[in-house]
Amino acid sequence: MTFPPPHALYQRILVPVGGGPASERALDAALRLAAERGARLRLLHVLKTPAVSLALDPYSGHVGAWMNELRRAGQHILDQAMSLAESRGIGAEPVLREGRAASLADEVVSEAIRWPADLIVVGVRPGFGFGRFLVGSSIEHMLRESPVPLLIVPTGRRKPAAAPGATIPSLNQASG
C-alpha cells in the first residue's frame, strides 16, 4: 500500500466560521495548515433559519428583516475571514448557507461532501471542571457523520499555575 506524500494530504480544507474565539482559533490553525501544504480553504458560515414560533410571535418583528440582518452579519464574518486569508496569501472561498438541515453539524458535513473537502477544521470551547474541553453535540455529530477527518482545535486553554517566584522554562532555551 502506498500513501500520498504529506504535502498532498489535505488540499481542500473546510472551516466553519462563526466569529467567536473557538472559530477564530480554528481559522488560524486552518490558515497555518493551508500555508504549510499549499491548500485551499472554504470558509463556511451557516445561518440558522428562525424557528416557526419566532415567525408567529407578534413582538419578534418581521422574519424577513431578521434574516436580512443575519445575512449581513454572516457576510461580515466571512469578509473578515477572507481578509485574514488574503493577508497570509492563502486561497479561500467564502460560502454563506442558510441552514435547512436539522443541525449545524449536518450543514457542515453536507458542505464537506458537496465541495468535496479533505479535512474539516473546527474549534471547541473549554468546558468546566478539571480543565477539560467538552466536545459539544455538534462536533460529536460531525465526528460520527463526516466522510473526512476532523481537526478539533481547543480554545482558551488555561496556563498551568506556577508557584510564586517560579519560572516556566522556555522551549527555546538550551538545556544544560
CNS distance restraints for C-alpha pairs under 8 A (distance, minus, plus):
assign (resid   4 and name CA) (resid   8 and name CA) 6.11 0.50 0.50
assign (resid   4 and name CA) (resid   9 and name CA) 6.87 0.50 0.50
assign (resid   5 and name CA) (resid   9 and name CA) 7.01 0.50 0.50
assign (resid   7 and name CA) (resid  36 and name CA) 7.79 0.50 0.50
assign (resid   7 and name CA) (resid  37 and name CA) 5.03 0.50 0.50
assign (resid   7 and name CA) (resid  38 and name CA) 7.67 0.50 0.50
assign (resid   8 and name CA) (resid  37 and name CA) 7.23 0.50 0.50
assign (resid   9 and name CA) (resid  37 and name CA) 7.73 0.50 0.50
assign (resid   9 and name CA) (resid 118 and name CA) 7.60 0.50 0.50
assign (resid  10 and name CA) (resid  37 and name CA) 7.52 0.50 0.50
assign (resid  10 and name CA) (resid  39 and name CA) 6.78 0.50 0.50
assign (resid  10 and name CA) (resid 118 and name CA) 5.02 0.50 0.50
assign (resid  10 and name CA) (resid 119 and name CA) 5.86 0.50 0.50
assign (resid  11 and name CA) (resid  34 and name CA) 7.47 0.50 0.50
assign (resid  11 and name CA) (resid  37 and name CA) 6.98 0.50 0.50
assign (resid  11 and name CA) (resid  38 and name CA) 6.97 0.50 0.50
assign (resid  11 and name CA) (resid  39 and name CA) 4.17 0.50 0.50
assign (resid  11 and name CA) (resid  40 and name CA) 6.04 0.50 0.50
assign (resid  11 and name CA) (resid 118 and name CA) 6.51 0.50 0.50
assign (resid  12 and name CA) (resid  39 and name CA) 5.86 0.50 0.50
assign (resid  12 and name CA) (resid  40 and name CA) 5.19 0.50 0.50
assign (resid  12 and name CA) (resid  41 and name CA) 5.94 0.50 0.50
assign (resid  12 and name CA) (resid  42 and name CA) 7.42 0.50 0.50
assign (resid  12 and name CA) (resid 116 and name CA) 7.46 0.50 0.50
assign (resid  12 and name CA) (resid 117 and name CA) 4.95 0.50 0.50
assign (resid  12 and name CA) (resid 118 and name CA) 5.19 0.50 0.50
assign (resid  12 and name CA) (resid 119 and name CA) 6.68 0.50 0.50
assign (resid  13 and name CA) (resid  30 and name CA) 7.18 0.50 0.50
assign (resid  13 and name CA) (resid  34 and name CA) 7.58 0.50 0.50
assign (resid  13 and name CA) (resid  39 and name CA) 7.05 0.50 0.50
assign (resid  13 and name CA) (resid  40 and name CA) 6.25 0.50 0.50
assign (resid  13 and name CA) (resid  41 and name CA) 4.82 0.50 0.50
assign (resid  13 and name CA) (resid  42 and name CA) 6.23 0.50 0.50
assign (resid  13 and name CA) (resid 117 and name CA) 5.69 0.50 0.50
assign (resid  13 and name CA) (resid 118 and name CA) 5.97 0.50 0.50
assign (resid  13 and name CA) (resid 119 and name CA) 4.97 0.50 0.50
assign (resid  13 and name CA) (resid 120 and name CA) 5.83 0.50 0.50
assign (resid  13 and name CA) (resid 121 and name CA) 7.13 0.50 0.50
assign (resid  14 and name CA) (resid  41 and name CA) 5.82 0.50 0.50
assign (resid  14 and name CA) (resid  42 and name CA) 4.83 0.50 0.50
assign (resid  14 and name CA) (resid  43 and name CA) 6.21 0.50 0.50
assign (resid  14 and name CA) (resid  44 and name CA) 7.14 0.50 0.50
assign (resid  14 and name CA) (resid 112 and name CA) 6.68 0.50 0.50
assign (resid  14 and name CA) (resid 117 and name CA) 5.98 0.50 0.50
assign (resid  14 and name CA) (resid 118 and name CA) 7.83 0.50 0.50
assign (resid  14 and name CA) (resid 119 and name CA) 6.22 0.50 0.50
assign (resid  14 and name CA) (resid 120 and name CA) 4.74 0.50 0.50
assign (resid  14 and name CA) (resid 121 and name CA) 6.32 0.50 0.50
assign (resid  15 and name CA) (resid  26 and name CA) 7.28 0.50 0.50
assign (resid  15 and name CA) (resid  27 and name CA) 6.49 0.50 0.50
assign (resid  15 and name CA) (resid  30 and name CA) 7.13 0.50 0.50
assign (resid  15 and name CA) (resid  41 and name CA) 7.05 0.50 0.50
assign (resid  15 and name CA) (resid  42 and name CA) 6.16 0.50 0.50
assign (resid  15 and name CA) (resid  43 and name CA) 5.06 0.50 0.50
assign (resid  15 and name CA) (resid  44 and name CA) 6.00 0.50 0.50
assign (resid  15 and name CA) (resid 120 and name CA) 5.94 0.50 0.50
assign (resid  15 and name CA) (resid 121 and name CA) 5.19 0.50 0.50
assign (resid  15 and name CA) (resid 122 and name CA) 6.40 0.50 0.50
assign (resid  16 and name CA) (resid  23 and name CA) 7.17 0.50 0.50
assign (resid  16 and name CA) (resid  43 and name CA) 5.92 0.50 0.50
assign (resid  16 and name CA) (resid  44 and name CA) 4.53 0.50 0.50
assign (resid  16 and name CA) (resid  45 and name CA) 5.78 0.50 0.50
assign (resid  16 and name CA) (resid  46 and name CA) 7.80 0.50 0.50
assign (resid  16 and name CA) (resid 108 and name CA) 7.10 0.50 0.50
assign (resid  16 and name CA) (resid 121 and name CA) 7.42 0.50 0.50
assign (resid  16 and name CA) (resid 122 and name CA) 6.58 0.50 0.50
assign (resid  17 and name CA) (resid  23 and name CA) 5.27 0.50 0.50
assign (resid  17 and name CA) (resid  24 and name CA) 7.36 0.50 0.50
assign (resid  17 and name CA) (resid  27 and name CA) 7.26 0.50 0.50
assign (resid  17 and name CA) (resid  43 and name CA) 6.45 0.50 0.50
assign (resid  17 and name CA) (resid  44 and name CA) 5.83 0.50 0.50
assign (resid  17 and name CA) (resid  45 and name CA) 5.36 0.50 0.50
assign (resid  17 and name CA) (resid  77 and name CA) 7.27 0.50 0.50
assign (resid  17 and name CA) (resid  78 and name CA) 7.26 0.50 0.50
assign (resid  17 and name CA) (resid  81 and name CA) 7.76 0.50 0.50
assign (resid  18 and name CA) (resid  23 and name CA) 5.73 0.50 0.50
assign (resid  18 and name CA) (resid  45 and name CA) 6.28 0.50 0.50
assign (resid  18 and name CA) (resid  74 and name CA) 7.73 0.50 0.50
assign (resid  18 and name CA) (resid  77 and name CA) 6.79 0.50 0.50
assign (resid  19 and name CA) (resid  23 and name CA) 5.91 0.50 0.50
assign (resid  19 and name CA) (resid  24 and name CA) 6.44 0.50 0.50
assign (resid  19 and name CA) (resid  77 and name CA) 5.87 0.50 0.50
assign (resid  20 and name CA) (resid  24 and name CA) 6.16 0.50 0.50
assign (resid  21 and name CA) (resid  25 and name CA) 6.12 0.50 0.50
assign (resid  21 and name CA) (resid 125 and name CA) 7.87 0.50 0.50
assign (resid  21 and name CA) (resid 155 and name CA) 6.95 0.50 0.50
assign (resid  21 and name CA) (resid 156 and name CA) 7.99 0.50 0.50
assign (resid  22 and name CA) (resid  26 and name CA) 6.23 0.50 0.50
assign (resid  22 and name CA) (resid 122 and name CA) 7.69 0.50 0.50
assign (resid  22 and name CA) (resid 123 and name CA) 4.42 0.50 0.50
assign (resid  22 and name CA) (resid 124 and name CA) 5.49 0.50 0.50
assign (resid  22 and name CA) (resid 125 and name CA) 5.65 0.50 0.50
assign (resid  22 and name CA) (resid 153 and name CA) 7.67 0.50 0.50
assign (resid  22 and name CA) (resid 154 and name CA) 7.22 0.50 0.50
assign (resid  22 and name CA) (resid 155 and name CA) 5.41 0.50 0.50
assign (resid  23 and name CA) (resid  27 and name CA) 6.10 0.50 0.50
assign (resid  23 and name CA) (resid 122 and name CA) 6.79 0.50 0.50
assign (resid  23 and name CA) (resid 123 and name CA) 5.33 0.50 0.50
assign (resid  23 and name CA) (resid 124 and name CA) 7.99 0.50 0.50
assign (resid  24 and name CA) (resid  28 and name CA) 6.19 0.50 0.50
assign (resid  24 and name CA) (resid 123 and name CA) 7.79 0.50 0.50
assign (resid  25 and name CA) (resid  29 and name CA) 6.32 0.50 0.50
assign (resid  25 and name CA) (resid 123 and name CA) 6.31 0.50 0.50
assign (resid  25 and name CA) (resid 153 and name CA) 6.88 0.50 0.50
assign (resid  25 and name CA) (resid 154 and name CA) 7.73 0.50 0.50
assign (resid  25 and name CA) (resid 155 and name CA) 6.47 0.50 0.50
assign (resid  26 and name CA) (resid  30 and name CA) 6.12 0.50 0.50
assign (resid  26 and name CA) (resid 121 and name CA) 5.99 0.50 0.50
assign (resid  26 and name CA) (resid 122 and name CA) 5.28 0.50 0.50
assign (resid  26 and name CA) (resid 123 and name CA) 4.76 0.50 0.50
assign (resid  26 and name CA) (resid 152 and name CA) 7.67 0.50 0.50
assign (resid  26 and name CA) (resid 153 and name CA) 5.62 0.50 0.50
assign (resid  27 and name CA) (resid  31 and name CA) 6.04 0.50 0.50
assign (resid  27 and name CA) (resid  81 and name CA) 7.68 0.50 0.50
assign (resid  27 and name CA) (resid 121 and name CA) 7.57 0.50 0.50
assign (resid  27 and name CA) (resid 122 and name CA) 7.94 0.50 0.50
assign (resid  28 and name CA) (resid  32 and name CA) 6.27 0.50 0.50
assign (resid  29 and name CA) (resid  33 and name CA) 6.17 0.50 0.50
assign (resid  29 and name CA) (resid 121 and name CA) 7.80 0.50 0.50
assign (resid  29 and name CA) (resid 153 and name CA) 7.44 0.50 0.50
assign (resid  30 and name CA) (resid  34 and name CA) 5.96 0.50 0.50
assign (resid  30 and name CA) (resid  41 and name CA) 7.74 0.50 0.50
assign (resid  30 and name CA) (resid 121 and name CA) 6.34 0.50 0.50
assign (resid  31 and name CA) (resid  35 and name CA) 6.10 0.50 0.50
assign (resid  31 and name CA) (resid  41 and name CA) 7.89 0.50 0.50
assign (resid  31 and name CA) (resid  85 and name CA) 6.71 0.50 0.50
assign (resid  31 and name CA) (resid  88 and name CA) 7.80 0.50 0.50
assign (resid  31 and name CA) (resid  90 and name CA) 7.01 0.50 0.50
assign (resid  32 and name CA) (resid  36 and name CA) 6.27 0.50 0.50
assign (resid  33 and name CA) (resid  37 and name CA) 6.18 0.50 0.50
assign (resid  33 and name CA) (resid  39 and name CA) 7.67 0.50 0.50
assign (resid  34 and name CA) (resid  38 and name CA) 5.37 0.50 0.50
assign (resid  34 and name CA) (resid  39 and name CA) 4.42 0.50 0.50
assign (resid  34 and name CA) (resid  40 and name CA) 6.38 0.50 0.50
assign (resid  34 and name CA) (resid  41 and name CA) 7.22 0.50 0.50
assign (resid  34 and name CA) (resid  90 and name CA) 6.90 0.50 0.50
assign (resid  35 and name CA) (resid  39 and name CA) 6.79 0.50 0.50
assign (resid  35 and name CA) (resid  88 and name CA) 8.00 0.50 0.50
assign (resid  35 and name CA) (resid  89 and name CA) 7.96 0.50 0.50
assign (resid  35 and name CA) (resid  90 and name CA) 6.53 0.50 0.50
assign (resid  38 and name CA) (resid  90 and name CA) 7.90 0.50 0.50
assign (resid  39 and name CA) (resid  90 and name CA) 7.74 0.50 0.50
assign (resid  39 and name CA) (resid  91 and name CA) 7.56 0.50 0.50
assign (resid  40 and name CA) (resid  90 and name CA) 6.84 0.50 0.50
assign (resid  40 and name CA) (resid  91 and name CA) 5.14 0.50 0.50
assign (resid  40 and name CA) (resid  92 and name CA) 5.65 0.50 0.50
assign (resid  41 and name CA) (resid  90 and name CA) 7.66 0.50 0.50
assign (resid  41 and name CA) (resid  91 and name CA) 6.35 0.50 0.50
assign (resid  41 and name CA) (resid  92 and name CA) 4.50 0.50 0.50
assign (resid  41 and name CA) (resid  93 and name CA) 6.33 0.50 0.50
assign (resid  42 and name CA) (resid  92 and name CA) 5.57 0.50 0.50
assign (resid  42 and name CA) (resid  93 and name CA) 4.84 0.50 0.50
assign (resid  42 and name CA) (resid  94 and name CA) 5.96 0.50 0.50
assign (resid  42 and name CA) (resid  95 and name CA) 7.07 0.50 0.50
assign (resid  43 and name CA) (resid  78 and name CA) 6.92 0.50 0.50
assign (resid  43 and name CA) (resid  81 and name CA) 7.45 0.50 0.50
assign (resid  43 and name CA) (resid  82 and name CA) 7.83 0.50 0.50
assign (resid  43 and name CA) (resid  92 and name CA) 6.84 0.50 0.50
assign (resid  43 and name CA) (resid  93 and name CA) 5.98 0.50 0.50
assign (resid  43 and name CA) (resid  94 and name CA) 4.73 0.50 0.50
assign (resid  43 and name CA) (resid  95 and name CA) 6.01 0.50 0.50
assign (resid  44 and name CA) (resid  78 and name CA) 7.61 0.50 0.50
assign (resid  44 and name CA) (resid  94 and name CA) 6.16 0.50 0.50
assign (resid  44 and name CA) (resid  95 and name CA) 4.92 0.50 0.50
assign (resid  44 and name CA) (resid  96 and name CA) 6.04 0.50 0.50
assign (resid  44 and name CA) (resid  97 and name CA) 7.44 0.50 0.50
assign (resid  44 and name CA) (resid 108 and name CA) 7.84 0.50 0.50
assign (resid  45 and name CA) (resid  74 and name CA) 6.28 0.50 0.50
assign (resid  45 and name CA) (resid  77 and name CA) 7.80 0.50 0.50
assign (resid  45 and name CA) (resid  78 and name CA) 6.89 0.50 0.50
assign (resid  45 and name CA) (resid  94 and name CA) 7.99 0.50 0.50
assign (resid  45 and name CA) (resid  95 and name CA) 6.37 0.50 0.50
assign (resid  45 and name CA) (resid  96 and name CA) 5.03 0.50 0.50
assign (resid  45 and name CA) (resid  97 and name CA) 6.34 0.50 0.50
assign (resid  46 and name CA) (resid  74 and name CA) 7.69 0.50 0.50
assign (resid  46 and name CA) (resid  96 and name CA) 5.98 0.50 0.50
assign (resid  46 and name CA) (resid  97 and name CA) 4.85 0.50 0.50
assign (resid  46 and name CA) (resid  98 and name CA) 5.67 0.50 0.50
assign (resid  46 and name CA) (resid  99 and name CA) 5.84 0.50 0.50
assign (resid  46 and name CA) (resid 104 and name CA) 7.07 0.50 0.50
assign (resid  46 and name CA) (resid 107 and name CA) 7.35 0.50 0.50
assign (resid  47 and name CA) (resid  70 and name CA) 6.85 0.50 0.50
assign (resid  47 and name CA) (resid  71 and name CA) 7.18 0.50 0.50
assign (resid  47 and name CA) (resid  74 and name CA) 7.17 0.50 0.50
assign (resid  47 and name CA) (resid  96 and name CA) 7.44 0.50 0.50
assign (resid  47 and name CA) (resid  97 and name CA) 6.11 0.50 0.50
assign (resid  47 and name CA) (resid  98 and name CA) 4.62 0.50 0.50
assign (resid  47 and name CA) (resid  99 and name CA) 5.37 0.50 0.50
assign (resid  48 and name CA) (resid  98 and name CA) 6.18 0.50 0.50
assign (resid  48 and name CA) (resid  99 and name CA) 4.75 0.50 0.50
assign (resid  48 and name CA) (resid 100 and name CA) 7.55 0.50 0.50
assign (resid  48 and name CA) (resid 104 and name CA) 7.72 0.50 0.50
assign (resid  49 and name CA) (resid  67 and name CA) 7.62 0.50 0.50
assign (resid  49 and name CA) (resid  98 and name CA) 6.50 0.50 0.50
assign (resid  49 and name CA) (resid  99 and name CA) 5.75 0.50 0.50
assign (resid  49 and name CA) (resid 100 and name CA) 6.90 0.50 0.50
assign (resid  50 and name CA) (resid  54 and name CA) 6.35 0.50 0.50
assign (resid  50 and name CA) (resid  55 and name CA) 7.27 0.50 0.50
assign (resid  50 and name CA) (resid  63 and name CA) 7.53 0.50 0.50
assign (resid  50 and name CA) (resid  67 and name CA) 7.87 0.50 0.50
assign (resid  51 and name CA) (resid  55 and name CA) 6.76 0.50 0.50
assign (resid  52 and name CA) (resid  56 and name CA) 6.36 0.50 0.50
assign (resid  53 and name CA) (resid  57 and name CA) 6.20 0.50 0.50
assign (resid  54 and name CA) (resid  60 and name CA) 6.30 0.50 0.50
assign (resid  54 and name CA) (resid  63 and name CA) 7.66 0.50 0.50
assign (resid  55 and name CA) (resid  60 and name CA) 7.29 0.50 0.50
assign (resid  55 and name CA) (resid  62 and name CA) 7.40 0.50 0.50
assign (resid  55 and name CA) (resid  63 and name CA) 5.81 0.50 0.50
assign (resid  57 and name CA) (resid  61 and name CA) 7.84 0.50 0.50
assign (resid  61 and name CA) (resid  65 and name CA) 7.52 0.50 0.50
assign (resid  61 and name CA) (resid  66 and name CA) 7.56 0.50 0.50
assign (resid  62 and name CA) (resid  66 and name CA) 6.55 0.50 0.50
assign (resid  63 and name CA) (resid  67 and name CA) 6.16 0.50 0.50
assign (resid  64 and name CA) (resid  68 and name CA) 6.16 0.50 0.50
assign (resid  65 and name CA) (resid  69 and name CA) 6.25 0.50 0.50
assign (resid  66 and name CA) (resid  70 and name CA) 6.20 0.50 0.50
assign (resid  67 and name CA) (resid  71 and name CA) 6.04 0.50 0.50
assign (resid  68 and name CA) (resid  72 and name CA) 6.23 0.50 0.50
assign (resid  69 and name CA) (resid  73 and name CA) 6.19 0.50 0.50
assign (resid  70 and name CA) (resid  74 and name CA) 6.00 0.50 0.50
assign (resid  71 and name CA) (resid  75 and name CA) 6.01 0.50 0.50
assign (resid  72 and name CA) (resid  76 and name CA) 6.17 0.50 0.50
assign (resid  73 and name CA) (resid  77 and name CA) 6.38 0.50 0.50
assign (resid  74 and name CA) (resid  78 and name CA) 6.31 0.50 0.50
assign (resid  74 and name CA) (resid  96 and name CA) 7.08 0.50 0.50
assign (resid  75 and name CA) (resid  79 and name CA) 6.01 0.50 0.50
assign (resid  75 and name CA) (resid  96 and name CA) 7.07 0.50 0.50
assign (resid  76 and name CA) (resid  80 and name CA) 6.25 0.50 0.50
assign (resid  77 and name CA) (resid  81 and name CA) 6.34 0.50 0.50
assign (resid  78 and name CA) (resid  82 and name CA) 6.03 0.50 0.50
assign (resid  78 and name CA) (resid  94 and name CA) 6.07 0.50 0.50
assign (resid  78 and name CA) (resid  95 and name CA) 7.76 0.50 0.50
assign (resid  78 and name CA) (resid  96 and name CA) 7.88 0.50 0.50
assign (resid  79 and name CA) (resid  83 and name CA) 6.13 0.50 0.50
assign (resid  79 and name CA) (resid  94 and name CA) 7.86 0.50 0.50
assign (resid  80 and name CA) (resid  84 and name CA) 6.34 0.50 0.50
assign (resid  81 and name CA) (resid  85 and name CA) 6.27 0.50 0.50
assign (resid  82 and name CA) (resid  86 and name CA) 6.04 0.50 0.50
assign (resid  82 and name CA) (resid  92 and name CA) 6.66 0.50 0.50
assign (resid  82 and name CA) (resid  93 and name CA) 7.57 0.50 0.50
assign (resid  82 and name CA) (resid  94 and name CA) 7.00 0.50 0.50
assign (resid  83 and name CA) (resid  87 and name CA) 6.04 0.50 0.50
assign (resid  84 and name CA) (resid  88 and name CA) 6.50 0.50 0.50
assign (resid  85 and name CA) (resid  89 and name CA) 6.27 0.50 0.50
assign (resid  85 and name CA) (resid  90 and name CA) 5.06 0.50 0.50
assign (resid  85 and name CA) (resid  91 and name CA) 6.89 0.50 0.50
assign (resid  85 and name CA) (resid  92 and name CA) 6.60 0.50 0.50
assign (resid  86 and name CA) (resid  90 and name CA) 5.65 0.50 0.50
assign (resid  86 and name CA) (resid  91 and name CA) 6.95 0.50 0.50
assign (resid  86 and name CA) (resid  92 and name CA) 7.73 0.50 0.50
assign (resid  99 and name CA) (resid 103 and name CA) 7.49 0.50 0.50
assign (resid  99 and name CA) (resid 104 and name CA) 7.05 0.50 0.50
assign (resid  99 and name CA) (resid 107 and name CA) 6.56 0.50 0.50
assign (resid 100 and name CA) (resid 107 and name CA) 7.81 0.50 0.50
assign (resid 101 and name CA) (resid 106 and name CA) 6.02 0.50 0.50
assign (resid 101 and name CA) (resid 107 and name CA) 6.01 0.50 0.50
assign (resid 102 and name CA) (resid 106 and name CA) 6.57 0.50 0.50
assign (resid 103 and name CA) (resid 107 and name CA) 6.53 0.50 0.50
assign (resid 103 and name CA) (resid 138 and name CA) 7.58 0.50 0.50
assign (resid 104 and name CA) (resid 108 and name CA) 6.29 0.50 0.50
assign (resid 104 and name CA) (resid 138 and name CA) 6.72 0.50 0.50
assign (resid 105 and name CA) (resid 109 and name CA) 6.15 0.50 0.50
assign (resid 105 and name CA) (resid 138 and name CA) 5.05 0.50 0.50
assign (resid 105 and name CA) (resid 139 and name CA) 6.80 0.50 0.50
assign (resid 105 and name CA) (resid 141 and name CA) 6.21 0.50 0.50
assign (resid 105 and name CA) (resid 142 and name CA) 5.51 0.50 0.50
assign (resid 106 and name CA) (resid 110 and name CA) 5.99 0.50 0.50
assign (resid 106 and name CA) (resid 141 and name CA) 7.94 0.50 0.50
assign (resid 106 and name CA) (resid 142 and name CA) 7.38 0.50 0.50
assign (resid 107 and name CA) (resid 111 and name CA) 6.15 0.50 0.50
assign (resid 108 and name CA) (resid 112 and name CA) 6.20 0.50 0.50
assign (resid 108 and name CA) (resid 142 and name CA) 7.70 0.50 0.50
assign (resid 109 and name CA) (resid 113 and name CA) 6.35 0.50 0.50
assign (resid 109 and name CA) (resid 142 and name CA) 6.49 0.50 0.50
assign (resid 109 and name CA) (resid 145 and name CA) 6.99 0.50 0.50
assign (resid 109 and name CA) (resid 146 and name CA) 5.48 0.50 0.50
assign (resid 109 and name CA) (resid 147 and name CA) 7.76 0.50 0.50
assign (resid 110 and name CA) (resid 114 and name CA) 6.01 0.50 0.50
assign (resid 111 and name CA) (resid 115 and name CA) 5.96 0.50 0.50
assign (resid 111 and name CA) (resid 116 and name CA) 7.36 0.50 0.50
assign (resid 111 and name CA) (resid 117 and name CA) 7.94 0.50 0.50
assign (resid 112 and name CA) (resid 116 and name CA) 5.23 0.50 0.50
assign (resid 112 and name CA) (resid 117 and name CA) 4.79 0.50 0.50
assign (resid 112 and name CA) (resid 118 and name CA) 7.81 0.50 0.50
assign (resid 112 and name CA) (resid 119 and name CA) 7.99 0.50 0.50
assign (resid 112 and name CA) (resid 120 and name CA) 7.38 0.50 0.50
assign (resid 112 and name CA) (resid 146 and name CA) 7.71 0.50 0.50
assign (resid 112 and name CA) (resid 147 and name CA) 7.93 0.50 0.50
assign (resid 112 and name CA) (resid 148 and name CA) 7.65 0.50 0.50
assign (resid 113 and name CA) (resid 117 and name CA) 6.61 0.50 0.50
assign (resid 113 and name CA) (resid 147 and name CA) 7.42 0.50 0.50
assign (resid 117 and name CA) (resid 148 and name CA) 7.16 0.50 0.50
assign (resid 118 and name CA) (resid 148 and name CA) 5.81 0.50 0.50
assign (resid 118 and name CA) (resid 149 and name CA) 7.25 0.50 0.50
assign (resid 119 and name CA) (resid 148 and name CA) 5.60 0.50 0.50
assign (resid 119 and name CA) (resid 149 and name CA) 5.25 0.50 0.50
assign (resid 119 and name CA) (resid 150 and name CA) 5.87 0.50 0.50
assign (resid 119 and name CA) (resid 151 and name CA) 7.24 0.50 0.50
assign (resid 120 and name CA) (resid 148 and name CA) 7.13 0.50 0.50
assign (resid 120 and name CA) (resid 149 and name CA) 6.44 0.50 0.50
assign (resid 120 and name CA) (resid 150 and name CA) 4.79 0.50 0.50
assign (resid 120 and name CA) (resid 151 and name CA) 6.17 0.50 0.50
assign (resid 121 and name CA) (resid 150 and name CA) 5.79 0.50 0.50
assign (resid 121 and name CA) (resid 151 and name CA) 4.72 0.50 0.50
assign (resid 121 and name CA) (resid 152 and name CA) 6.07 0.50 0.50
assign (resid 121 and name CA) (resid 153 and name CA) 7.26 0.50 0.50
assign (resid 122 and name CA) (resid 139 and name CA) 7.87 0.50 0.50
assign (resid 122 and name CA) (resid 150 and name CA) 7.27 0.50 0.50
assign (resid 122 and name CA) (resid 151 and name CA) 6.33 0.50 0.50
assign (resid 122 and name CA) (resid 152 and name CA) 5.15 0.50 0.50
assign (resid 122 and name CA) (resid 153 and name CA) 6.06 0.50 0.50
assign (resid 123 and name CA) (resid 152 and name CA) 5.67 0.50 0.50
assign (resid 123 and name CA) (resid 153 and name CA) 4.58 0.50 0.50
assign (resid 123 and name CA) (resid 154 and name CA) 5.84 0.50 0.50
assign (resid 123 and name CA) (resid 155 and name CA) 6.66 0.50 0.50
assign (resid 124 and name CA) (resid 133 and name CA) 7.19 0.50 0.50
assign (resid 124 and name CA) (resid 134 and name CA) 7.47 0.50 0.50
assign (resid 124 and name CA) (resid 135 and name CA) 6.56 0.50 0.50
assign (resid 124 and name CA) (resid 136 and name CA) 7.62 0.50 0.50
assign (resid 124 and name CA) (resid 152 and name CA) 6.66 0.50 0.50
assign (resid 124 and name CA) (resid 153 and name CA) 6.04 0.50 0.50
assign (resid 124 and name CA) (resid 154 and name CA) 5.07 0.50 0.50
assign (resid 124 and name CA) (resid 155 and name CA) 5.98 0.50 0.50
assign (resid 125 and name CA) (resid 133 and name CA) 6.57 0.50 0.50
assign (resid 125 and name CA) (resid 134 and name CA) 7.24 0.50 0.50
assign (resid 125 and name CA) (resid 154 and name CA) 6.25 0.50 0.50
assign (resid 125 and name CA) (resid 155 and name CA) 5.14 0.50 0.50
assign (resid 125 and name CA) (resid 156 and name CA) 6.80 0.50 0.50
assign (resid 126 and name CA) (resid 131 and name CA) 7.48 0.50 0.50
assign (resid 126 and name CA) (resid 132 and name CA) 6.58 0.50 0.50
assign (resid 126 and name CA) (resid 133 and name CA) 4.43 0.50 0.50
assign (resid 126 and name CA) (resid 134 and name CA) 6.20 0.50 0.50
assign (resid 126 and name CA) (resid 154 and name CA) 7.11 0.50 0.50
assign (resid 126 and name CA) (resid 155 and name CA) 6.25 0.50 0.50
assign (resid 126 and name CA) (resid 156 and name CA) 6.28 0.50 0.50
assign (resid 126 and name CA) (resid 157 and name CA) 6.77 0.50 0.50
assign (resid 127 and name CA) (resid 131 and name CA) 7.08 0.50 0.50
assign (resid 127 and name CA) (resid 132 and name CA) 5.86 0.50 0.50
assign (resid 127 and name CA) (resid 133 and name CA) 4.73 0.50 0.50
assign (resid 127 and name CA) (resid 134 and name CA) 4.80 0.50 0.50
assign (resid 128 and name CA) (resid 132 and name CA) 6.81 0.50 0.50
assign (resid 128 and name CA) (resid 133 and name CA) 7.60 0.50 0.50
assign (resid 128 and name CA) (resid 134 and name CA) 7.85 0.50 0.50
assign (resid 131 and name CA) (resid 157 and name CA) 7.63 0.50 0.50
assign (resid 131 and name CA) (resid 158 and name CA) 7.42 0.50 0.50
assign (resid 133 and name CA) (resid 154 and name CA) 7.09 0.50 0.50
assign (resid 135 and name CA) (resid 139 and name CA) 6.18 0.50 0.50
assign (resid 135 and name CA) (resid 140 and name CA) 6.37 0.50 0.50
assign (resid 136 and name CA) (resid 140 and name CA) 6.16 0.50 0.50
assign (resid 137 and name CA) (resid 141 and name CA) 5.94 0.50 0.50
assign (resid 138 and name CA) (resid 142 and name CA) 6.26 0.50 0.50
assign (resid 139 and name CA) (resid 143 and name CA) 6.13 0.50 0.50
assign (resid 140 and name CA) (resid 144 and name CA) 6.44 0.50 0.50
assign (resid 141 and name CA) (resid 145 and name CA) 6.09 0.50 0.50
assign (resid 142 and name CA) (resid 146 and name CA) 5.27 0.50 0.50
assign (resid 142 and name CA) (resid 150 and name CA) 7.92 0.50 0.50
assign (resid 143 and name CA) (resid 149 and name CA) 7.85 0.50 0.50
assign (resid 143 and name CA) (resid 150 and name CA) 6.84 0.50 0.50
assign (resid 146 and name CA) (resid 150 and name CA) 7.87 0.50 0.50
assign (resid 162 and name CA) (resid 166 and name CA) 6.01 0.50 0.50
assign (resid 162 and name CA) (resid 167 and name CA) 7.12 0.50 0.50
assign (resid 162 and name CA) (resid 168 and name CA) 7.48 0.50 0.50
assign (resid 169 and name CA) (resid 173 and name CA) 7.12 0.50 0.50
